[in-house]
Amino acid sequence: MGNSKDSQTDRLLAAAIYVSSFFTVFIGPLVIWLIKKDDSPLVDFHGRQYFNFLITYFLYGVISYILMIILIGFVLAAIVGVAMFVFTIIAAIKAFEGKAYRIPFILRIL
């Protein structure tokens, strides 16, 4: 992972996990990850990172929604949305470069 053995295809597929999430939040990344996770450590790493990211930020969204009762949730929801967008782009770029990027503020579940 993150070395010269990672093929251009593996790097492209690892980046595609993140890029496809803009169009299909769950299905696209899941299909790519399930097909290539056993063949490519890079794709497996980024697939796990993406799904940990998805689960964690879903929880952040639920917490923000609950906190909307006391109005601070609107600010938190905006911050979570911007963070998801920015971290997804950064992760896609790092994956395409063949680097192992750990997305900040996520739970390591998978």
Steps between C-alpha positions, in 0.01 A plus 500: 500500500634838402803353326623459145328160473158669490391502139344797329174303492507439876564868565222599262254259664597618849430859392178387330369381836492862615401660171211259444370591845389837359259314270416186696582542865493130583463269199783628276772493767372166633515332157853626432621398844341154496636417155861611563556477878660154484722589203624843604611608848468863387136460393426304819653774718310780328177300497524450875587868547199607294251282684639601841466859380143441380391338827668764717365798309153344494518495881621862501202589279255330736649685796477830308138427414418434866682817605294707257247518781736740680608667173870407522427200277458726196859617537624146565311366198667759276843416643442126453387555141803711408737259678354202311547676166855619571623173654350298212692706244825483699460123542435452127815693412711307753357169378583588140854582611515154658532638853336372816294792630322474833196724498491716815234462768372155397438190704705197395220243480597288198 
